[in-house]
Amino acid sequence: MANLKITDLNQLFTEADQVDQAIFAEQRSNVLLITGEHYANRGAKFLNSARDQKDGASEQKLRLTKNHIQRIVKTYVNNILTYAPGVTILPKNETEMQDIKAAELHNAVLMDIKDRHQSKKKVRQWCESFVGIGEVAVKVFWDPMAGEFKGYPQAQDALTGAMEFNEDGTPKETEIPQFSGDFVFEQIYGFNLFRPKSAKDMDTAEWIGLRKMASLDELLIRVGEDAEKKKMLQEGQDETYIVFDGSQGGYSEAKGQVMLREFYFRPGPKYPKGYFYITTPHGILWEGELPFGIFPIAFAGFEDITTTPRCRSIVKTCRPYQAEINRAASKIAEHQITLGDDKLIYQAGAKLTNGSILPGVRGIQTTGAAPTILQGRDGSQYLEYLKSQIAEMYQAAMLEEDMAVKADGQMDPYAMLFKSIRQKKRFAVPAGRFEQFLVDVYTITLDLARHYLPDDAVIYAVGRREQVNIAEFKNSSKLCYQIKLEPQSEDGESLMGKQIMLNHILQYIGPQLAQSNPEQVGMIIQNMPFANMKEALSDLTVDYENVKNDILALDRGEFPVPNPTDNHAYYIKRLTNRIKQADFRYLPMPVKQNYLKKLEAHEQIEVEQLQKIKQAQSELIPVGGAMIAAEMYVENKEDPGKPPKRVRIPYQALDWLLKMLETQGAPLHKLEAMQLCAQGQMAQMFLSGPQQAA
């Protein structure tokens, strides 16, 4: 492994900064255009003096801004956030119980991280940079000095490592604060992101770097007592940096801060686990292998530029139209100021005096030729050109349909879904890029969460009922092998389409499922976007959750003891299906034995319950009541030569029989739904029960 020196890193930074100077300048100007700063020389005094002058000069005096670029950028952001706002986690193999549970646990952890870090706000900011600047990048890392403050750790002797105490016997604390740690999602603007000079693609570049300003005081706390690192920071404390400031419409000076340069090398032949450098222009502050070999930067671009890994924004397309719109609007205003008022032209020597004033009439007297009225100009000769440029600008940005007024009224749900799908096509490319960016960000987040999140934080995210499955989360293999992250559209049209489909499913097969498998009905209702009431439906899915947790425990080598109150018929069904799966034979022998042992235990308990029902039924049958004929014929025992005679049964006996059938109907119905092999085993147990008892 070849470690680089500060001179090598400074050389890499200089080359990377020079190769993308034009892109950096364009991205900074994009920020100014979006905020309305369309001219290099700004100043209200100049515009006010131009408006106040009575005589206009030949050159243009006004420079107005009709900021349509901001509206176009906001429209793109709104559409992308509507069609691609989130990520969902699905099992890599939908038939594997471990993959299903891993996906559920990771999804719960991710939802908790999103809630704590205001993900909606962050996603909106990322999307604004993606559309406006043309590039978005986020560095995801675990910061041990973030999160809740825990106090100051006890000081230790530097040589012996023994704990130090004050003179009064109390523990001596260090000056470095201790925090619980938390994730940090650091956004990197495109003009602060640099890459190798020879890179052709940002996703495969050997390394990606970033520059940022950091507070000197905070850095001094982080370096602690390291004198050499403090020297590196103090060497640059008197330097003044010129920093781009979008709120000021240009650049501003920054003192008391330090310019940091960070280099992140991807895992590869040179650095098998990746490597990072965090430096100042004067030295290396921190370096080392990437934690757990996870590359921390996710990147996405709005529109590719051929032969370069950098990307451009929609602002590049709109820039020339915006310049013409501003010029035409400024010319209209200039004509209104210089030629706007009507003028009265009369010959030299003629004299104008006030005439008589009547109600509503003002008269003017003149001597000589009658004066001529020259009407003022409002710049309307530029208006059609201005409108054509605006319309062409929205056409070039593919937003002419969004600008059209939408008609209100009732619409068929399927027609509305089809219309929304057609509208999404126009944003398929940028939305797809941003979707993949979100997938990359949350993949990095979950990779780090499996290593850094403590058990109590995982329990808080997944719930105490899933405490037994923390090992499934912590011991999950690489995410790409066990779960997969997919873009999830949560707009109203998509949710409504999902609701309509589930309604149709319940309408046609709901009654049958409710009788044979109520747990499945509960799962369908839980997946409804507008009826996701997990607590209200917990009774329908309690058996499913219990069996799933027990199967996961069996796969881990544990043996969950059967409970007499379990739904044994459902357990038998699910365990039998698990034993039939193709991968069961590859499990360790103790695990397979636990499966068979648990299945036999549930079968035995189910048989015992059926035997109790049979014993309860072994009582005298009542024979009172009227004799009722039944559709059944038996042999005539009095005269075997005669034809079989029709059976006549007492009414009380038939009533008793119906009640007994109702009593044992539910167990029999469950037995009929089981696999034939399980029915055979239980039948044998059932028949052998009385003999064993005897």
TISEFI-735630 format. One record per residue (C-alpha): residue in one letter; x, y, z. Coordinates in steps of 0.05 Angstrom, whole numbers, padded with zeros to 5 digits, always signed. Layout:
AXYZ;...
end
This chain:
M+00000+00000+00000;A+00032+00065-00023;N+00014+00122+00024;L+00016+00192-00007;K+00051+00252+00022;I+00022+00322+00030;T+00060+00345-00032;D+00029+00290-00073;L-00041+00306-00048;N-00032+00381-00061;Q-00010+00364-00132;L-00072+00320-00142;F-00116+00377-00117;T-00084+00429-00163;E-00093+00385-00224;A-00165+00368-00206;D-00182+00441-00193;Q-00153+00465-00259;V-00186+00411-00303;D-00257+00431-00282;Q-00250+00506-00276;A-00301+00519-00331;I-00351+00471-00299;F-00341+00504-00231;A-00353+00573-00260;E-00417+00550-00295;Q-00444+00516-00232;R-00432+00579-00190;S-00466+00622-00243;N-00525+00573-00241;V-00535+00589-00167;L-00535+00663-00183;L-00584+00655-00241;I-00633+00615-00198;T-00631+00668-00142;G-00643+00724-00192;E-00573+00752-00197;H-00568+00755-00273;Y-00518+00812-00281;A-00446+00820-00260;N-00454+00893-00239;R-00509+00899-00188;G-00532+00960-00150;A-00597+00994-00134;K-00567+01063-00140;F-00552+01054-00214;L-00623+01030-00230;N-00654+01086-00189;S-00613+01139-00224;A-00633+01110-00291;R-00706+01112-00273;D-00702+01183-00246;Q-00667+01214-00306;K-00712+01256-00350;D-00671+01248-00413;G-00649+01179-00434;A-00581+01167-00466;S-00570+01126-00528;E-00544+01065-00491;Q-00589+01019-00450;K-00601+01045-00380;L-00643+00991-00348;R-00626+00917-00336;L-00689+00882-00312;T-00695+00809-00292;K-00754+00765-00309;N-00731+00703-00270;H-00764+00645-00306;I-00704+00600-00292;Q-00723+00596-00219;R-00794+00574-00237;I-00768+00521-00285;V-00720+00493-00233;K-00774+00491-00180;T-00821+00456-00229;Y-00769+00402-00242;V-00756+00394-00168;N-00830+00387-00153;N-00841+00336-00207;I-00781+00294-00188;L-00799+00294-00115;T-00870+00275-00134;Y-00850+00216-00177;A-00787+00191-00141;P-00787+00212-00068;G-00762+00151-00031;V-00732+00083-00027;T-00762+00017-00004;I-00725-00046+00019;L-00745-00113-00010;P-00718-00183+00004;K-00667-00206-00047;N-00703-00273-00049;E-00777-00265-00034;T-00784-00339-00014;E-00728-00338+00039;M-00752-00324+00109;Q-00685-00295+00130;D-00685-00247+00071;I-00756-00225+00087;K-00739-00212+00160;A-00674-00177+00142;A-00712-00131+00095;E-00763-00115+00149;L-00710-00099+00201;H-00669-00057+00154;N-00731-00020+00132;A-00749-00004+00204;V-00678+00021+00219;L-00678+00063+00156;M-00746+00094+00174;D-00719+00112+00243;I-00657+00145+00212;K-00700+00184+00163;D-00745+00210+00219;R-00687+00232+00263;H-00650+00267+00207;Q-00708+00303+00173;S-00700+00264+00109;K-00754+00301+00071;K-00717+00367+00080;K-00651+00336+00061;V-00680+00301-00001;R-00710+00367-00023;Q-00644+00403-00016;W-00608+00347-00053;C-00658+00351-00110;E-00651+00427-00114;S-00576+00419-00124;F-00587+00361-00172;V-00631+00404-00217;G-00602+00474-00205;I-00527+00461-00201;G-00529+00399-00244;E-00494+00354-00194;V-00508+00328-00125;A-00462+00290-00078;V-00470+00268-00006;K-00418+00240+00041;V-00448+00193+00093;F-00407+00177+00154;W-00412+00161+00228;D-00389+00219+00271;P-00372+00198+00342;M-00378+00271+00364;A-00450+00277+00340;G-00513+00257+00375;E-00529+00266+00449;F-00478+00292+00498;K-00456+00237+00546;G-00406+00276+00589;Y-00330+00277+00596;P-00292+00211+00600;Q-00244+00198+00657;A-00172+00216+00644;Q-00119+00161+00639;D-00044+00163+00649;A-00009+00166+00582;L+00044+00114+00601;T+00009+00065+00647;G-00062+00073+00625;A-00086+00078+00697;M-00146+00121+00715;E-00128+00190+00743;F-00162+00223+00803;N-00165+00292+00832;E-00136+00310+00900;D-00204+00301+00932;G-00210+00231+00904;T-00261+00246+00849;P-00247+00220+00779;K-00208+00269+00736;E-00244+00284+00671;T-00214+00301+00604;E-00231+00364+00566;I-00256+00325+00505;P-00332+00317+00507;Q-00362+00249+00494;F-00425+00239+00451;S-00468+00181+00432;G-00449+00187+00358;D-00495+00192+00299;F-00498+00192+00223;V-00480+00255+00185;F-00505+00268+00115;E-00458+00321+00088;Q-00479+00352+00022;I-00423+00369-00026;Y-00438+00422-00078;G-00413+00408-00148;F-00362+00465-00148;N-00331+00437-00085;L-00325+00366-00113;F-00263+00346-00152;R-00238+00283-00186;P-00176+00254-00219;K-00154+00289-00283;S-00158+00223-00322;A-00227+00201-00295;K-00280+00184-00347;D-00337+00167-00300;M-00350+00191-00229;D-00377+00122-00209;T-00312+00088-00227;A-00262+00143-00212;E-00202+00120-00170;W-00217+00173-00119;I-00264+00231-00106;G-00244+00292-00066;L-00279+00351-00035;R-00260+00418-00005;K-00296+00454+00050;M-00287+00508+00103;A-00285+00485+00175;S-00283+00523+00241;L-00214+00528+00270;D-00240+00522+00342;E-00278+00458+00327;L-00218+00427+00292;L-00173+00443+00351;I-00221+00404+00397;R-00222+00344+00349;V-00146+00339+00344;G-00141+00339+00420;E-00070+00343+00448;D-00034+00327+00383;A+00017+00383+00378;E+00037+00369+00306;K-00035+00372+00281;K-00048+00436+00321;K+00011+00467+00286;M-00018+00449+00218;L-00083+00484+00236;Q-00050+00545+00268;E-00007+00557+00207;G-00069+00573+00168;Q-00109+00611+00221;D-00087+00680+00195;E-00101+00663+00122;T-00161+00696+00089;Y-00201+00654+00040;I-00246+00679-00015;V-00309+00636-00011;F-00368+00634-00058;D-00430+00658-00023;G-00496+00650-00061;S-00535+00693-00011;Q-00489+00752-00026;G-00491+00741-00101;G-00416+00731-00106;Y-00355+00719-00062;S-00339+00738+00010;E-00279+00734+00055;A-00273+00681+00109;K-00225+00687+00169;G-00219+00642+00229;Q-00232+00582+00185;V-00189+00528+00154;M-00194+00499+00084;L-00199+00424+00089;R-00186+00377+00030;E-00212+00307+00034;F-00191+00250-00012;Y-00230+00184-00013;F-00200+00126-00052;R-00246+00069-00073;P-00229-00003-00054;G-00185-00031-00108;P-00117-00062-00123;K-00080-00002-00093;Y-00122+00002-00031;P-00161-00064-00020;K-00204-00033+00035;G-00203+00037+00008;Y-00166+00096+00039;F-00179+00168+00059;Y-00138+00231+00072;I-00163+00293+00108;T-00113+00349+00099;T-00099+00424+00102;P-00052+00457+00052;H+00002+00448+00105;G-00004+00375+00125;I-00046+00311+00135;L-00093+00313+00194;W-00122+00243+00189;E-00112+00184+00144;G-00128+00110+00143;E-00169+00055+00112;L-00243+00068+00099;P-00285+00042+00157;F-00306-00029+00139;G-00285-00015+00067;I-00348+00027+00053;F-00339+00083+00003;P-00377+00142+00035;I-00395+00186-00025;A-00457+00180-00069;F-00460+00222-00133;A-00511+00238-00187;G-00514+00286-00246;F-00573+00317-00282;E-00546+00312-00353;D-00482+00279-00377;I-00428+00317-00416;T-00395+00275-00470;T-00320+00259-00457;T-00322+00284-00385;P-00350+00254-00320;R-00381+00321-00300;C-00454+00338-00312;R-00496+00399-00330;S-00561+00429-00306;I-00625+00448-00341;V-00602+00520-00329;K-00552+00510-00386;T-00611+00501-00435;C-00650+00560-00407;R-00592+00609-00402;P-00595+00639-00473;Y-00671+00646-00471;Q-00667+00680-00403;A-00616+00730-00431;E-00663+00749-00488;I-00723+00754-00441;N-00684+00801-00396;R-00661+00843-00455;A-00731+00850-00485;A-00761+00866-00417;S-00707+00919-00405;K-00720+00949-00473;I-00795+00954-00459;A-00781+00989-00392;E-00732+01036-00427;H-00784+01057-00477;Q-00835+01068-00423;I-00787+01113-00385;T-00759+01153-00443;L-00820+01154-00490;G-00876+01133-00445;D-00915+01199-00434;D-00956+01233-00488;K-00923+01296-00516;L-00955+01361-00543;I-00920+01390-00605;Y-00934+01462-00627;Q-00900+01511-00674;A-00848+01561-00651;G-00881+01627-00633;A-00947+01595-00617;K-00974+01609-00548;L-01013+01562-00503;T-01057+01588-00446;N-01108+01557-00399;G-01179+01561-00424;S-01244+01560-00386;I-01253+01503-00339;L-01321+01469-00338;P-01344+01409-00297;G-01305+01351-00325;V-01273+01393-00381;R-01205+01427-00382;G-01193+01475-00439;I-01128+01500-00471;Q-01124+01563-00515;T-01071+01570-00569;T-01050+01624-00618;G-01024+01600-00685;A-01028+01529-00713;A-01064+01476-00673;P-01016+01433-00632;T-01004+01360-00648;I-01008+01305-00595;L-00952+01252-00600;Q-00973+01190-00564;G-00922+01156-00517;R-00892+01088-00528;D-00903+01029-00481;G-00853+00982-00515;S-00909+00937-00542;Q-00868+00927-00606;Y-00823+00880-00564;L-00881+00845-00529;E-00894+00791-00581;Y-00820+00775-00584;L-00817+00771-00509;K-00876+00723-00507;S-00846+00679-00562;Q-00780+00674-00523;I-00817+00654-00459;A-00858+00601-00496;E-00796+00573-00531;M-00758+00571-00465;Y-00811+00527-00433;Q-00814+00483-00495;A-00739+00474-00493;A-00745+00455-00419;M-00803+00406-00437;L-00850+00441-00389;E-00903+00468-00436;E-00954+00418-00410;D-00940+00436-00338;M-00953+00509-00353;A-01021+00494-00385;V-01082+00505-00342;K-01111+00438-00319;A-01186+00429-00324;D-01223+00410-00261;G-01278+00358-00258;Q-01291+00285-00244;M-01245+00235-00276;D-01244+00160-00278;P-01189+00133-00231;Y-01159+00089-00286;A-01158+00147-00335;M-01123+00189-00282;L-01071+00135-00270;F-01058+00129-00344;K-01050+00204-00350;S-01001+00206-00292;I-00959+00151-00324;R-00957+00190-00389;Q-00934+00252-00353;K-00880+00214-00316;K-00847+00194-00381;R-00823+00265-00392;F-00784+00263-00326;A-00762+00190-00331;V-00689+00204-00343;P-00675+00256-00289;A-00722+00221-00240;G-00686+00155-00253;R-00619+00186-00239;F-00643+00217-00174;E-00676+00152-00154;Q-00610+00115-00162;F-00575+00169-00122;L-00623+00158-00063;V-00612+00083-00068;D-00536+00095-00063;V-00543+00142-00004;Y-00586+00095+00037;T-00545+00034+00018;I-00484+00068+00048;T-00526+00087+00109;L-00550+00017+00122;D-00481-00013+00111;L-00454+00033+00165;A-00514+00023+00211;R-00501-00052+00216;H-00432-00037+00244;Y-00442+00027+00285;L-00513+00026+00314;P-00514+00000+00386;D-00566-00052+00406;D-00609-00003+00444;A-00614+00042+00382;V-00634-00018+00339;I-00687-00039+00390;Y-00714+00032+00390;A-00720+00030+00314;V-00749-00040+00305;G-00789-00045+00369;R-00782-00089+00431;R-00822-00146+00400;E-00765-00154+00349;Q-00711-00154+00402;V-00700-00228+00391;N-00683-00214+00318;I-00627-00163+00329;A-00578-00217+00310;E-00612-00221+00242;F-00597-00147+00231;K-00526-00147+00259;N-00505-00211+00224;S-00536-00196+00157;S-00490-00208+00099;K-00473-00154+00049;L-00537-00117+00032;C-00533-00132-00042;Y-00536-00206-00026;Q-00593-00208+00024;I-00637-00147+00011;K-00645-00098-00046;L-00662-00025-00045;E-00710-00002-00098;P-00739+00067-00114;Q-00808+00076-00087;S-00858+00125-00115;E-00905+00150-00061;D-00945+00200-00101;G-01020+00201-00096;E-01032+00166-00163;S-00987+00107-00146;L-01017+00098-00078;M-01087+00101-00107;G-01069+00049-00159;K-01043+00003-00105;Q-01106+00013-00064;I-01151-00003-00124;M-01114-00067-00139;L-01117-00092-00067;N-01191-00075-00064;H-01203-00119-00125;I-01163-00176-00093;L-01204-00173-00029;Q-01269-00167-00068;Y-01259-00232-00106;I-01218-00277-00060;G-01227-00243+00008;P-01285-00286+00032;Q-01248-00350+00015;L-01185-00326+00049;A-01222-00302+00111;Q-01248-00374+00122;S-01185-00413+00105;N-01128-00364+00120;P-01148-00301+00159;E-01074-00285+00170;Q-01066-00273+00096;V-01125-00224+00097;G-01091-00186+00152;M-01026-00182+00112;I-01064-00155+00051;I-01098-00101+00093;Q-01032-00082+00125;N-01003-00068+00056;M-01059-00021+00037;P-01031+00049+00033;F-01093+00081+00063;A-01111+00026+00113;N-01044+00009+00144;M-01070-00001+00215;K-01020-00051+00244;E-01045-00046+00315;A-01117-00056+00295;L-01099-00116+00253;S-01049-00147+00301;D-01098-00202+00320;L-01102-00225+00248;T-01026-00229+00239;V-01004-00251+00309;D-00997-00324+00287;Y-00957-00304+00225;E-00909-00262+00266;N-00900-00317+00319;V-00885-00371+00267;K-00838-00325+00229;N-00797-00309+00291;D-00794-00383+00311;I-00770-00404+00241;L-00715-00351+00244;A-00695-00376+00313;L-00693-00448+00286;D-00648-00426+00229;R-00601-00395+00279;G-00596-00461+00316;E-00644-00444+00373;F-00703-00485+00395;P-00765-00444+00414;V-00808-00485+00461;P-00880-00494+00437;N-00933-00459+00476;P-01000-00495+00490;T-01037-00432+00466;D-01003-00432+00398;N-01043-00441+00334;H-01015-00511+00326;A-01050-00525+00259;Y-01018-00462+00229;Y-00951-00481+00259;I-00955-00550+00228;K-00972-00520+00160;R-00915-00469+00160;L-00863-00517+00189;T-00881-00570+00138;N-00873-00520+00082;R-00805-00499+00109;I-00781-00571+00112;K-00802-00581+00039;Q-00760-00521+00015;A-00700-00538-00028;D-00648-00507+00018;F-00671-00546+00080;R-00626-00605+00064;Y-00565-00559+00066;L-00578-00536+00137;P-00535-00565+00194;M-00559-00630+00222;P-00576-00601+00292;V-00619-00548+00258;K-00657-00600+00218;Q-00668-00642+00280;N-00696-00581+00317;Y-00745-00570+00260;L-00769-00642+00262;K-00772-00640+00338;K-00814-00577+00338;L-00861-00603+00284;E-00872-00667+00323;A-00885-00628+00387;H-00939-00586+00354;E-00970-00647+00322;Q-00972-00682+00390;I-01005-00622+00424;E-01057-00617+00368;V-01073-00692+00374;E-01081-00686+00449;Q-01130-00629+00441;L-01171-00670+00390;Q-01171-00730+00437;K-01198-00686+00493;I-01254-00665+00446;K-01268-00738+00430;Q-01270-00757+00503;A-01318-00700+00517;Q-01363-00727+00463;S-01365-00799+00491;E-01430-00792+00529;L-01500-00824+00523;I-01540-00801+00463;P-01610-00775+00479;V-01667-00814+00446;G-01728-00770+00461;G-01771-00733+00412;A-01809-00750+00349;M-01780-00801+00300;I-01754-00765+00238;A-01739-00801+00173;A-01669-00792+00144;E-01644-00801+00073;M-01607-00865+00093;Y-01625-00939+00083;V-01600-00997+00124;E-01608-01072+00121;N-01674-01100+00148;K-01650-01143+00205;E-01719-01169+00222;D-01728-01198+00152;P-01663-01198+00113;G-01700-01220+00050;K-01737-01155+00044;P-01706-01091+00013;P-01668-01043+00059;K-01712-00998+00100;R-01709-00923+00111;V-01677-00900+00177;R-01719-00863+00229;I-01680-00825+00283;P-01705-00790+00346;Y-01705-00713+00342;Q-01662-00704+00404;A-01609-00751+00376;L-01605-00710+00311;D-01601-00645+00351;W-01544-00673+00394;L-01507-00696+00331;L-01511-00626+00300;K-01484-00594+00363;M-01426-00643+00366;L-01409-00629+00294;E-01407-00554+00307;T-01362-00566+00367;Q-01310-00606+00329;G-01321-00571+00262;A-01263-00521+00269;P-01209-00573+00285;L-01233-00617+00228;H-01232-00558+00180;K-01161-00542+00199;L-01140-00614+00190;E-01169-00614+00119;A-01126-00554+00102;M-01062-00588+00123;Q-01014-00627+00079;L-01032-00701+00070;C-00969-00724+00104;A-00985-00683+00167;Q-01056-00709+00167;G-01031-00780+00163;Q-00982-00771+00221;M-01035-00738+00265;A-01087-00792+00247;Q-01038-00845+00269;M-01026-00808+00335;F-01100-00798+00344;L-01116-00872+00334;S-01059-00895+00377;G-01078-00848+00434;P-01131-00892+00468;Q-01087-00954+00463;Q-01030-00918+00497;A-01077-00893+00550;A-01103-00964+00561;
end
